[in-house]
Amino acid sequence: MDTVFLLWHKHVLADENEDIKLIGVYRSSEDAEEARARVGSKPGFAAHPEGFLVEPYELNRDHWAEGYVVV
């Protein structure tokens, strides 16, 4: 099973909506943490350092298989 690591940044806005950014996709969690260090001092990210999240993501797998409805 092949896995990559996604680096996300999430910021909750004043109106309670979320602003979520995918920073990048990396071969290892260490690479993702290095990317966090590189972008962590940039405008916006520096003001919200708690917003970073590294998640493993399996390749060659359906991650959204249930379908969806429009609300």
PDB file of N, H, CA, C and O in Angstrom:
ATOM      1  N   MET A   1       0.856  -1.182   0.000  1.00  0.00           N
ATOM      2  CA  MET A   1       0.000   0.000   0.000  1.00  0.00           C
ATOM      3  C   MET A   1       0.894   1.235   0.000  1.00  0.00           C
ATOM      4  O   MET A   1       1.775   1.364   0.851  1.00  0.00           O
ATOM      5  N   ASP A   2       0.674   2.140  -0.945  1.00  0.00           N
ATOM      6  H   ASP A   2      -0.041   2.035  -1.636  1.00  0.00           H
ATOM      7  CA  ASP A   2       1.438   3.375  -1.035  1.00  0.00           C
ATOM      8  C   ASP A   2       0.682   4.494  -0.340  1.00  0.00           C
ATOM      9  O   ASP A   2      -0.532   4.631  -0.492  1.00  0.00           O
ATOM     10  N   THR A   3       1.414   5.289   0.422  1.00  0.00           N
ATOM     11  H   THR A   3       2.401   5.178   0.545  1.00  0.00           H
ATOM     12  CA  THR A   3       0.817   6.401   1.150  1.00  0.00           C
ATOM     13  C   THR A   3       1.628   7.652   0.896  1.00  0.00           C
ATOM     14  O   THR A   3       2.858   7.611   0.871  1.00  0.00           O
ATOM     15  N   VAL A   4       0.936   8.771   0.705  1.00  0.00           N
ATOM     16  H   VAL A   4      -0.063   8.804   0.725  1.00  0.00           H
ATOM     17  CA  VAL A   4       1.556  10.089   0.656  1.00  0.00           C
ATOM     18  C   VAL A   4       1.025  10.871   1.857  1.00  0.00           C
ATOM     19  O   VAL A   4       0.139  10.399   2.570  1.00  0.00           O
ATOM     20  N   PHE A   5       1.566  12.053   2.071  1.00  0.00           N
ATOM     21  H   PHE A   5       2.285  12.436   1.492  1.00  0.00           H
ATOM     22  CA  PHE A   5       1.165  12.862   3.216  1.00  0.00           C
ATOM     23  C   PHE A   5       0.727  14.234   2.732  1.00  0.00           C
ATOM     24  O   PHE A   5       1.467  14.927   2.032  1.00  0.00           O
ATOM     25  N   LEU A   6      -0.485  14.615   3.113  1.00  0.00           N
ATOM     26  H   LEU A   6      -1.086  14.052   3.681  1.00  0.00           H
ATOM     27  CA  LEU A   6      -1.062  15.894   2.724  1.00  0.00           C
ATOM     28  C   LEU A   6      -0.825  16.902   3.837  1.00  0.00           C
ATOM     29  O   LEU A   6      -1.037  16.602   5.012  1.00  0.00           O
ATOM     30  N   LEU A   7      -0.387  18.093   3.464  1.00  0.00           N
ATOM     31  H   LEU A   7      -0.214  18.336   2.510  1.00  0.00           H
ATOM     32  CA  LEU A   7      -0.236  19.185   4.417  1.00  0.00           C
ATOM     33  C   LEU A   7      -1.338  20.193   4.147  1.00  0.00           C
ATOM     34  O   LEU A   7      -1.400  20.796   3.076  1.00  0.00           O
ATOM     35  N   TRP A   8      -2.208  20.368   5.137  1.00  0.00           N
ATOM     36  H   TRP A   8      -2.157  19.878   6.008  1.00  0.00           H
ATOM     37  CA  TRP A   8      -3.346  21.280   5.059  1.00  0.00           C
ATOM     38  C   TRP A   8      -3.152  22.449   6.015  1.00  0.00           C
ATOM     39  O   TRP A   8      -2.405  22.348   6.989  1.00  0.00           O
ATOM     40  N   HIS A   9      -3.820  23.544   5.735  1.00  0.00           N
ATOM     41  H   HIS A   9      -4.427  23.625   4.945  1.00  0.00           H
ATOM     42  CA  HIS A   9      -3.946  24.627   6.709  1.00  0.00           C
ATOM     43  C   HIS A   9      -5.407  25.044   6.752  1.00  0.00           C
ATOM     44  O   HIS A   9      -6.017  25.345   5.726  1.00  0.00           O
ATOM     45  N   LYS A  10      -5.959  25.056   7.981  1.00  0.00           N
ATOM     46  H   LYS A  10      -5.463  24.811   8.814  1.00  0.00           H
ATOM     47  CA  LYS A  10      -7.356  25.434   8.167  1.00  0.00           C
ATOM     48  C   LYS A  10      -7.424  26.644   9.089  1.00  0.00           C
ATOM     49  O   LYS A  10      -6.776  26.694  10.135  1.00  0.00           O
ATOM     50  N   HIS A  11      -8.230  27.618   8.671  1.00  0.00           N
ATOM     51  H   HIS A  11      -8.757  27.578   7.822  1.00  0.00           H
ATOM     52  CA  HIS A  11      -8.428  28.837   9.452  1.00  0.00           C
ATOM     53  C   HIS A  11      -9.927  29.103   9.532  1.00  0.00           C
ATOM     54  O   HIS A  11     -10.613  29.134   8.511  1.00  0.00           O
ATOM     55  N   VAL A  12     -10.433  29.294  10.748  1.00  0.00           N
ATOM     56  H   VAL A  12      -9.876  29.268  11.578  1.00  0.00           H
ATOM     57  CA  VAL A  12     -11.849  29.610  10.932  1.00  0.00           C
ATOM     58  C   VAL A  12     -12.016  31.122  10.801  1.00  0.00           C
ATOM     59  O   VAL A  12     -11.370  31.893  11.511  1.00  0.00           O
ATOM     60  N   LEU A  13     -12.889  31.534   9.887  1.00  0.00           N
ATOM     61  H   LEU A  13     -13.414  30.908   9.311  1.00  0.00           H
ATOM     62  CA  LEU A  13     -13.115  32.954   9.615  1.00  0.00           C
ATOM     63  C   LEU A  13     -14.086  33.553  10.617  1.00  0.00           C
ATOM     64  O   LEU A  13     -14.729  32.827  11.375  1.00  0.00           O
ATOM     65  N   ALA A  14     -14.193  34.869  10.623  1.00  0.00           N
ATOM     66  H   ALA A  14     -13.670  35.459  10.007  1.00  0.00           H
ATOM     67  CA  ALA A  14     -15.060  35.580  11.568  1.00  0.00           C
ATOM     68  C   ALA A  14     -16.520  35.139  11.449  1.00  0.00           C
ATOM     69  O   ALA A  14     -17.246  35.141  12.444  1.00  0.00           O
ATOM     70  N   ASP A  15     -16.955  34.763  10.252  1.00  0.00           N
ATOM     71  H   ASP A  15     -16.365  34.761   9.445  1.00  0.00           H
ATOM     72  CA  ASP A  15     -18.351  34.344  10.062  1.00  0.00           C
ATOM     73  C   ASP A  15     -18.544  32.854  10.324  1.00  0.00           C
ATOM     74  O   ASP A  15     -19.576  32.290   9.960  1.00  0.00           O
ATOM     75  N   GLU A  16     -17.555  32.212  10.955  1.00  0.00           N
ATOM     76  H   GLU A  16     -16.717  32.670  11.250  1.00  0.00           H
ATOM     77  CA  GLU A  16     -17.571  30.792  11.309  1.00  0.00           C
ATOM     78  C   GLU A  16     -17.363  29.849  10.128  1.00  0.00           C
ATOM     79  O   GLU A  16     -17.367  28.633  10.316  1.00  0.00           O
ATOM     80  N   ASN A  17     -17.182  30.374   8.920  1.00  0.00           N
ATOM     81  H   ASN A  17     -17.179  31.362   8.767  1.00  0.00           H
ATOM     82  CA  ASN A  17     -16.819  29.531   7.791  1.00  0.00           C
ATOM     83  C   ASN A  17     -15.351  29.153   7.926  1.00  0.00           C
ATOM     84  O   ASN A  17     -14.599  29.803   8.652  1.00  0.00           O
ATOM     85  N   GLU A  18     -14.949  28.104   7.227  1.00  0.00           N
ATOM     86  H   GLU A  18     -15.560  27.576   6.637  1.00  0.00           H
ATOM     87  CA  GLU A  18     -13.569  27.652   7.263  1.00  0.00           C
ATOM     88  C   GLU A  18     -12.882  27.939   5.939  1.00  0.00           C
ATOM     89  O   GLU A  18     -13.460  27.749   4.868  1.00  0.00           O
ATOM     90  N   ASP A  19     -11.652  28.396   6.025  1.00  0.00           N
ATOM     91  H   ASP A  19     -11.182  28.551   6.894  1.00  0.00           H
ATOM     92  CA  ASP A  19     -10.799  28.585   4.864  1.00  0.00           C
ATOM     93  C   ASP A  19      -9.749  27.483   4.928  1.00  0.00           C
ATOM     94  O   ASP A  19      -8.867  27.511   5.785  1.00  0.00           O
ATOM     95  N   ILE A  20      -9.845  26.507   4.015  1.00  0.00           N
ATOM     96  H   ILE A  20     -10.562  26.484   3.319  1.00  0.00           H
ATOM     97  CA  ILE A  20      -8.958  25.348   4.048  1.00  0.00           C
ATOM     98  C   ILE A  20      -8.097  25.353   2.791  1.00  0.00           C
ATOM     99  O   ILE A  20      -8.598  25.463   1.672  1.00  0.00           O
ATOM    100  N   LYS A  21      -6.784  25.231   3.007  1.00  0.00           N
ATOM    101  H   LYS A  21      -6.378  25.142   3.916  1.00  0.00           H
ATOM    102  CA  LYS A  21      -5.840  25.226   1.889  1.00  0.00           C
ATOM    103  C   LYS A  21      -5.039  23.933   1.906  1.00  0.00           C
ATOM    104  O   LYS A  21      -4.554  23.513   2.956  1.00  0.00           O
ATOM    105  N   LEU A  22      -4.901  23.305   0.752  1.00  0.00           N
ATOM    106  H   LEU A  22      -5.295  23.646  -0.101  1.00  0.00           H
ATOM    107  CA  LEU A  22      -3.986  22.181   0.607  1.00  0.00           C
ATOM    108  C   LEU A  22      -2.634  22.776   0.231  1.00  0.00           C
ATOM    109  O   LEU A  22      -2.477  23.323  -0.860  1.00  0.00           O
ATOM    110  N   ILE A  23      -1.663  22.671   1.126  1.00  0.00           N
ATOM    111  H   ILE A  23      -1.791  22.227   2.012  1.00  0.00           H
ATOM    112  CA  ILE A  23      -0.343  23.243   0.890  1.00  0.00           C
ATOM    113  C   ILE A  23       0.449  22.375  -0.089  1.00  0.00           C
ATOM    114  O   ILE A  23       1.105  22.884  -0.998  1.00  0.00           O
ATOM    115  N   GLY A  24       0.376  21.055   0.111  1.00  0.00           N
ATOM    116  H   GLY A  24      -0.157  20.641   0.849  1.00  0.00           H
ATOM    117  CA  GLY A  24       1.118  20.178  -0.783  1.00  0.00           C
ATOM    118  C   GLY A  24       0.953  18.718  -0.422  1.00  0.00           C
ATOM    119  O   GLY A  24       0.338  18.370   0.586  1.00  0.00           O
ATOM    120  N   VAL A  25       1.527  17.859  -1.282  1.00  0.00           N
ATOM    121  H   VAL A  25       2.027  18.142  -2.100  1.00  0.00           H
ATOM    122  CA  VAL A  25       1.496  16.412  -1.118  1.00  0.00           C
ATOM    123  C   VAL A  25       2.951  15.942  -1.098  1.00  0.00           C
ATOM    124  O   VAL A  25       3.741  16.307  -1.968  1.00  0.00           O
ATOM    125  N   TYR A  26       3.298  15.119  -0.085  1.00  0.00           N
ATOM    126  H   TYR A  26       2.656  14.823   0.622  1.00  0.00           H
ATOM    127  CA  TYR A  26       4.693  14.772   0.153  1.00  0.00           C
ATOM    128  C   TYR A  26       4.879  13.271   0.306  1.00  0.00           C
ATOM    129  O   TYR A  26       3.946  12.552   0.665  1.00  0.00           O
ATOM    130  N   ARG A  27       6.090  12.807   0.032  1.00  0.00           N
ATOM    131  H   ARG A  27       6.848  13.391  -0.260  1.00  0.00           H
ATOM    132  CA  ARG A  27       6.418  11.375   0.097  1.00  0.00           C
ATOM    133  C   ARG A  27       6.481  10.848   1.529  1.00  0.00           C
ATOM    134  O   ARG A  27       6.266   9.657   1.755  1.00  0.00           O
ATOM    135  N   SER A  28       6.771  11.711   2.492  1.00  0.00           N
ATOM    136  H   SER A  28       6.946  12.679   2.309  1.00  0.00           H
ATOM    137  CA  SER A  28       6.889  11.258   3.880  1.00  0.00           C
ATOM    138  C   SER A  28       6.326  12.319   4.818  1.00  0.00           C
ATOM    139  O   SER A  28       6.170  13.480   4.440  1.00  0.00           O
ATOM    140  N   SER A  29       6.026  11.905   6.041  1.00  0.00           N
ATOM    141  H   SER A  29       6.153  10.962   6.348  1.00  0.00           H
ATOM    142  CA  SER A  29       5.552  12.877   7.030  1.00  0.00           C
ATOM    143  C   SER A  29       6.654  13.868   7.361  1.00  0.00           C
ATOM    144  O   SER A  29       6.374  15.028   7.664  1.00  0.00           O
ATOM    145  N   GLU A  30       7.912  13.423   7.306  1.00  0.00           N
ATOM    146  H   GLU A  30       8.139  12.480   7.060  1.00  0.00           H
ATOM    147  CA  GLU A  30       9.036  14.324   7.551  1.00  0.00           C
ATOM    148  C   GLU A  30       9.100  15.418   6.488  1.00  0.00           C
ATOM    149  O   GLU A  30       9.351  16.580   6.806  1.00  0.00           O
ATOM    150  N   ASP A  31       8.871  15.046   5.220  1.00  0.00           N
ATOM    151  H   ASP A  31       8.667  14.102   4.962  1.00  0.00           H
ATOM    152  CA  ASP A  31       8.850  16.043   4.140  1.00  0.00           C
ATOM    153  C   ASP A  31       7.728  17.050   4.366  1.00  0.00           C
ATOM    154  O   ASP A  31       7.907  18.245   4.131  1.00  0.00           O
ATOM    155  N   ALA A  32       6.574  16.571   4.821  1.00  0.00           N
ATOM    156  H   ALA A  32       6.428  15.600   5.012  1.00  0.00           H
ATOM    157  CA  ALA A  32       5.442  17.457   5.088  1.00  0.00           C
ATOM    158  C   ALA A  32       5.768  18.414   6.235  1.00  0.00           C
ATOM    159  O   ALA A  32       5.416  19.593   6.181  1.00  0.00           O
ATOM    160  N   GLU A  33       6.436  17.912   7.265  1.00  0.00           N
ATOM    161  H   GLU A  33       6.722  16.955   7.309  1.00  0.00           H
ATOM    162  CA  GLU A  33       6.821  18.770   8.390  1.00  0.00           C
ATOM    163  C   GLU A  33       7.853  19.811   7.955  1.00  0.00           C
ATOM    164  O   GLU A  33       7.828  20.944   8.436  1.00  0.00           O
ATOM    165  N   GLU A  34       8.746  19.440   7.062  1.00  0.00           N
ATOM    166  H   GLU A  34       8.766  18.520   6.671  1.00  0.00           H
ATOM    167  CA  GLU A  34       9.717  20.406   6.527  1.00  0.00           C
ATOM    168  C   GLU A  34       9.003  21.498   5.739  1.00  0.00           C
ATOM    169  O   GLU A  34       9.383  22.666   5.806  1.00  0.00           O
ATOM    170  N   ALA A  35       7.967  21.118   4.992  1.00  0.00           N
ATOM    171  H   ALA A  35       7.658  20.169   4.938  1.00  0.00           H
ATOM    172  CA  ALA A  35       7.179  22.109   4.249  1.00  0.00           C
ATOM    173  C   ALA A  35       6.451  23.032   5.215  1.00  0.00           C
ATOM    174  O   ALA A  35       6.375  24.238   4.979  1.00  0.00           O
ATOM    175  N   ARG A  36       5.919  22.482   6.297  1.00  0.00           N
ATOM    176  H   ARG A  36       5.981  21.503   6.489  1.00  0.00           H
ATOM    177  CA  ARG A  36       5.258  23.308   7.317  1.00  0.00           C
ATOM    178  C   ARG A  36       6.243  24.356   7.849  1.00  0.00           C
ATOM    179  O   ARG A  36       5.886  25.520   8.029  1.00  0.00           O
ATOM    180  N   ALA A  37       7.470  23.934   8.096  1.00  0.00           N
ATOM    181  H   ALA A  37       7.760  22.988   7.950  1.00  0.00           H
ATOM    182  CA  ALA A  37       8.482  24.870   8.584  1.00  0.00           C
ATOM    183  C   ALA A  37       8.786  25.958   7.552  1.00  0.00           C
ATOM    184  O   ALA A  37       9.009  27.114   7.911  1.00  0.00           O
ATOM    185  N   ARG A  38       8.795  25.583   6.264  1.00  0.00           N
ATOM    186  H   ARG A  38       8.614  24.644   5.972  1.00  0.00           H
ATOM    187  CA  ARG A  38       9.082  26.570   5.208  1.00  0.00           C
ATOM    188  C   ARG A  38       7.986  27.615   5.077  1.00  0.00           C
ATOM    189  O   ARG A  38       8.282  28.797   4.903  1.00  0.00           O
ATOM    190  N   VAL A  39       6.723  27.203   5.157  1.00  0.00           N
ATOM    191  H   VAL A  39       6.482  26.243   5.298  1.00  0.00           H
ATOM    192  CA  VAL A  39       5.625  28.145   4.928  1.00  0.00           C
ATOM    193  C   VAL A  39       5.105  28.771   6.220  1.00  0.00           C
ATOM    194  O   VAL A  39       4.351  29.743   6.179  1.00  0.00           O
ATOM    195  N   GLY A  40       5.502  28.219   7.363  1.00  0.00           N
ATOM    196  H   GLY A  40       6.115  27.429   7.396  1.00  0.00           H
ATOM    197  CA  GLY A  40       4.957  28.658   8.644  1.00  0.00           C
ATOM    198  C   GLY A  40       5.205  30.113   8.985  1.00  0.00           C
ATOM    199  O   GLY A  40       4.470  30.692   9.786  1.00  0.00           O
ATOM    200  N   SER A  41       6.218  30.712   8.399  1.00  0.00           N
ATOM    201  H   SER A  41       6.815  30.243   7.749  1.00  0.00           H
ATOM    202  CA  SER A  41       6.509  32.121   8.686  1.00  0.00           C
ATOM    203  C   SER A  41       5.904  33.073   7.658  1.00  0.00           C
ATOM    204  O   SER A  41       6.072  34.287   7.764  1.00  0.00           O
ATOM    205  N   LYS A  42       5.214  32.541   6.683  1.00  0.00           N
ATOM    206  H   LYS A  42       5.077  31.554   6.597  1.00  0.00           H
ATOM    207  CA  LYS A  42       4.607  33.368   5.632  1.00  0.00           C
ATOM    208  C   LYS A  42       3.345  34.062   6.152  1.00  0.00           C
ATOM    209  O   LYS A  42       2.722  33.598   7.107  1.00  0.00           O
ATOM    210  N   PRO A  43       2.969  35.191   5.507  1.00  0.00           N
ATOM    211  CA  PRO A  43       1.770  35.923   5.938  1.00  0.00           C
ATOM    212  C   PRO A  43       0.542  35.011   6.006  1.00  0.00           C
ATOM    213  O   PRO A  43       0.335  34.166   5.135  1.00  0.00           O
ATOM    214  N   GLY A  44      -0.249  35.191   7.031  1.00  0.00           N
ATOM    215  H   GLY A  44      -0.080  35.877   7.738  1.00  0.00           H
ATOM    216  CA  GLY A  44      -1.438  34.377   7.243  1.00  0.00           C
ATOM    217  C   GLY A  44      -1.116  33.129   8.030  1.00  0.00           C
ATOM    218  O   GLY A  44      -1.711  32.889   9.081  1.00  0.00           O
ATOM    219  N   PHE A  45      -0.181  32.324   7.541  1.00  0.00           N
ATOM    220  H   PHE A  45       0.302  32.518   6.687  1.00  0.00           H
ATOM    221  CA  PHE A  45       0.193  31.107   8.242  1.00  0.00           C
ATOM    222  C   PHE A  45       0.840  31.428   9.589  1.00  0.00           C
ATOM    223  O   PHE A  45       0.572  30.757  10.585  1.00  0.00           O
ATOM    224  N   ALA A  46       1.694  32.454   9.616  1.00  0.00           N
ATOM    225  H   ALA A  46       1.912  32.999   8.806  1.00  0.00           H
ATOM    226  CA  ALA A  46       2.384  32.820  10.854  1.00  0.00           C
ATOM    227  C   ALA A  46       1.397  33.260  11.932  1.00  0.00           C
ATOM    228  O   ALA A  46       1.635  33.038  13.120  1.00  0.00           O
ATOM    229  N   ALA A  47       0.297  33.878  11.525  1.00  0.00           N
ATOM    230  H   ALA A  47       0.104  34.057  10.561  1.00  0.00           H
ATOM    231  CA  ALA A  47      -0.707  34.342  12.483  1.00  0.00           C
ATOM    232  C   ALA A  47      -1.574  33.202  13.018  1.00  0.00           C
ATOM    233  O   ALA A  47      -2.249  33.359  14.035  1.00  0.00           O
ATOM    234  N   HIS A  48      -1.555  32.056  12.334  1.00  0.00           N
ATOM    235  H   HIS A  48      -1.007  31.929  11.507  1.00  0.00           H
ATOM    236  CA  HIS A  48      -2.403  30.929  12.726  1.00  0.00           C
ATOM    237  C   HIS A  48      -1.616  29.616  12.645  1.00  0.00           C
ATOM    238  O   HIS A  48      -1.979  28.729  11.872  1.00  0.00           O
ATOM    239  N   PRO A  49      -0.550  29.485  13.429  1.00  0.00           N
ATOM    240  CA  PRO A  49       0.290  28.280  13.335  1.00  0.00           C
ATOM    241  C   PRO A  49      -0.420  27.010  13.775  1.00  0.00           C
ATOM    242  O   PRO A  49       0.010  25.912  13.423  1.00  0.00           O
ATOM    243  N   GLU A  50      -1.494  27.139  14.533  1.00  0.00           N
ATOM    244  H   GLU A  50      -1.844  28.031  14.819  1.00  0.00           H
ATOM    245  CA  GLU A  50      -2.238  25.961  14.994  1.00  0.00           C
ATOM    246  C   GLU A  50      -3.083  25.336  13.891  1.00  0.00           C
ATOM    247  O   GLU A  50      -3.653  24.262  14.081  1.00  0.00           O
ATOM    248  N   GLY A  51      -3.170  25.995  12.746  1.00  0.00           N
ATOM    249  H   GLY A  51      -2.707  26.868  12.591  1.00  0.00           H
ATOM    250  CA  GLY A  51      -4.036  25.531  11.678  1.00  0.00           C
ATOM    251  C   GLY A  51      -3.463  24.436  10.800  1.00  0.00           C
ATOM    252  O   GLY A  51      -4.173  23.916   9.941  1.00  0.00           O
ATOM    253  N   PHE A  52      -2.199  24.067  10.985  1.00  0.00           N
ATOM    254  H   PHE A  52      -1.622  24.490  11.683  1.00  0.00           H
ATOM    255  CA  PHE A  52      -1.577  23.053  10.134  1.00  0.00           C
ATOM    256  C   PHE A  52      -1.996  21.648  10.545  1.00  0.00           C
ATOM    257  O   PHE A  52      -2.174  21.355  11.727  1.00  0.00           O
ATOM    258  N   LEU A  53      -2.149  20.780   9.535  1.00  0.00           N
ATOM    259  H   LEU A  53      -2.003  21.019   8.575  1.00  0.00           H
ATOM    260  CA  LEU A  53      -2.485  19.386   9.759  1.00  0.00           C
ATOM    261  C   LEU A  53      -1.805  18.545   8.689  1.00  0.00           C
ATOM    262  O   LEU A  53      -1.896  18.848   7.500  1.00  0.00           O
ATOM    263  N   VAL A  54      -1.125  17.488   9.115  1.00  0.00           N
ATOM    264  H   VAL A  54      -1.051  17.242  10.082  1.00  0.00           H
ATOM    265  CA  VAL A  54      -0.518  16.520   8.198  1.00  0.00           C
ATOM    266  C   VAL A  54      -1.341  15.249   8.291  1.00  0.00           C
ATOM    267  O   VAL A  54      -1.542  14.706   9.378  1.00  0.00           O
ATOM    268  N   GLU A  55      -1.820  14.772   7.134  1.00  0.00           N
ATOM    269  H   GLU A  55      -1.656  15.213   6.252  1.00  0.00           H
ATOM    270  CA  GLU A  55      -2.635  13.559   7.097  1.00  0.00           C
ATOM    271  C   GLU A  55      -2.073  12.556   6.097  1.00  0.00           C
ATOM    272  O   GLU A  55      -1.721  12.934   4.979  1.00  0.00           O
ATOM    273  N   PRO A  56      -1.984  11.283   6.481  1.00  0.00           N
ATOM    274  CA  PRO A  56      -1.614  10.258   5.494  1.00  0.00           C
ATOM    275  C   PRO A  56      -2.769  10.046   4.523  1.00  0.00           C
ATOM    276  O   PRO A  56      -3.936  10.190   4.889  1.00  0.00           O
ATOM    277  N   TYR A  57      -2.435   9.701   3.283  1.00  0.00           N
ATOM    278  H   TYR A  57      -1.488   9.584   2.986  1.00  0.00           H
ATOM    279  CA  TYR A  57      -3.452   9.512   2.247  1.00  0.00           C
ATOM    280  C   TYR A  57      -3.030   8.330   1.387  1.00  0.00           C
ATOM    281  O   TYR A  57      -1.986   8.369   0.735  1.00  0.00           O
ATOM    282  N   GLU A  58      -3.837   7.287   1.386  1.00  0.00           N
ATOM    283  H   GLU A  58      -4.684   7.255   1.915  1.00  0.00           H
ATOM    284  CA  GLU A  58      -3.521   6.083   0.623  1.00  0.00           C
ATOM    285  C   GLU A  58      -3.794   6.301  -0.866  1.00  0.00           C
ATOM    286  O   GLU A  58      -4.817   6.868  -1.251  1.00  0.00           O
ATOM    287  N   LEU A  59      -2.863   5.843  -1.683  1.00  0.00           N
ATOM    288  H   LEU A  59      -2.032   5.383  -1.370  1.00  0.00           H
ATOM    289  CA  LEU A  59      -3.019   5.913  -3.134  1.00  0.00           C
ATOM    290  C   LEU A  59      -3.784   4.690  -3.640  1.00  0.00           C
ATOM    291  O   LEU A  59      -3.839   3.657  -2.972  1.00  0.00           O
ATOM    292  N   ASN A  60      -4.365   4.823  -4.817  1.00  0.00           N
ATOM    293  H   ASN A  60      -4.320   5.662  -5.359  1.00  0.00           H
ATOM    294  CA  ASN A  60      -5.091   3.731  -5.484  1.00  0.00           C
ATOM    295  C   ASN A  60      -6.243   3.202  -4.631  1.00  0.00           C
ATOM    296  O   ASN A  60      -6.490   1.997  -4.587  1.00  0.00           O
ATOM    297  N   ARG A  61      -6.942   4.111  -3.957  1.00  0.00           N
ATOM    298  H   ARG A  61      -6.741   5.090  -3.993  1.00  0.00           H
ATOM    299  CA  ARG A  61      -8.093   3.755  -3.132  1.00  0.00           C
ATOM    300  C   ARG A  61      -9.159   4.822  -3.327  1.00  0.00           C
ATOM    301  O   ARG A  61      -8.842   6.009  -3.409  1.00  0.00           O
ATOM    302  N   ASP A  62     -10.413   4.411  -3.400  1.00  0.00           N
ATOM    303  H   ASP A  62     -10.670   3.447  -3.333  1.00  0.00           H
ATOM    304  CA  ASP A  62     -11.517   5.374  -3.483  1.00  0.00           C
ATOM    305  C   ASP A  62     -11.713   5.987  -2.098  1.00  0.00           C
ATOM    306  O   ASP A  62     -11.952   5.273  -1.123  1.00  0.00           O
ATOM    307  N   HIS A  63     -11.612   7.292  -2.020  1.00  0.00           N
ATOM    308  H   HIS A  63     -11.418   7.872  -2.811  1.00  0.00           H
ATOM    309  CA  HIS A  63     -11.757   7.969  -0.732  1.00  0.00           C
ATOM    310  C   HIS A  63     -13.145   8.588  -0.564  1.00  0.00           C
ATOM    311  O   HIS A  63     -13.512   8.995   0.538  1.00  0.00           O
ATOM    312  N   TRP A  64     -13.898   8.659  -1.626  1.00  0.00           N
ATOM    313  H   TRP A  64     -13.599   8.328  -2.521  1.00  0.00           H
ATOM    314  CA  TRP A  64     -15.260   9.190  -1.559  1.00  0.00           C
ATOM    315  C   TRP A  64     -16.122   8.286  -2.425  1.00  0.00           C
ATOM    316  O   TRP A  64     -16.311   8.549  -3.613  1.00  0.00           O
ATOM    317  N   ALA A  65     -16.642   7.227  -1.831  1.00  0.00           N
ATOM    318  H   ALA A  65     -16.489   7.013  -0.866  1.00  0.00           H
ATOM    319  CA  ALA A  65     -17.349   6.215  -2.611  1.00  0.00           C
ATOM    320  C   ALA A  65     -18.852   6.193  -2.355  1.00  0.00           C
ATOM    321  O   ALA A  65     -19.567   5.402  -2.971  1.00  0.00           O
ATOM    322  N   GLU A  66     -19.344   7.050  -1.454  1.00  0.00           N
ATOM    323  H   GLU A  66     -18.763   7.692  -0.954  1.00  0.00           H
ATOM    324  CA  GLU A  66     -20.754   6.994  -1.070  1.00  0.00           C
ATOM    325  C   GLU A  66     -21.671   7.809  -1.964  1.00  0.00           C
ATOM    326  O   GLU A  66     -22.890   7.698  -1.834  1.00  0.00           O
ATOM    327  N   GLY A  67     -21.150   8.608  -2.848  1.00  0.00           N
ATOM    328  H   GLY A  67     -20.160   8.698  -2.953  1.00  0.00           H
ATOM    329  CA  GLY A  67     -21.965   9.534  -3.621  1.00  0.00           C
ATOM    330  C   GLY A  67     -22.186  10.806  -2.822  1.00  0.00           C
ATOM    331  O   GLY A  67     -21.539  11.013  -1.796  1.00  0.00           O
ATOM    332  N   TYR A  68     -23.102  11.669  -3.288  1.00  0.00           N
ATOM    333  H   TYR A  68     -23.628  11.500  -4.122  1.00  0.00           H
ATOM    334  CA  TYR A  68     -23.366  12.917  -2.574  1.00  0.00           C
ATOM    335  C   TYR A  68     -24.739  13.458  -2.930  1.00  0.00           C
ATOM    336  O   TYR A  68     -25.345  13.032  -3.913  1.00  0.00           O
ATOM    337  N   VAL A  69     -25.228  14.394  -2.134  1.00  0.00           N
ATOM    338  H   VAL A  69     -24.735  14.740  -1.335  1.00  0.00           H
ATOM    339  CA  VAL A  69     -26.470  15.087  -2.410  1.00  0.00           C
ATOM    340  C   VAL A  69     -26.181  16.581  -2.386  1.00  0.00           C
ATOM    341  O   VAL A  69     -25.275  17.031  -1.685  1.00  0.00           O
ATOM    342  N   VAL A  70     -26.942  17.338  -3.140  1.00  0.00           N
ATOM    343  H   VAL A  70     -27.678  16.972  -3.709  1.00  0.00           H
ATOM    344  CA  VAL A  70     -26.814  18.785  -3.157  1.00  0.00           C
ATOM    345  C   VAL A  70     -27.817  19.357  -2.164  1.00  0.00           C
ATOM    346  O   VAL A  70     -29.003  19.031  -2.220  1.00  0.00           O
ATOM    347  N   VAL A  71     -27.349  20.201  -1.263  1.00  0.00           N
ATOM    348  H   VAL A  71     -26.386  20.466  -1.217  1.00  0.00           H
ATOM    349  CA  VAL A  71     -28.197  20.783  -0.230  1.00  0.00           C
ATOM    350  C   VAL A  71     -28.612  22.180  -0.643  1.00  0.00           C
ATOM    351  O   VAL A  71     -29.336  22.851   0.093  1.00  0.00           O
TER     352      VAL A  71
END
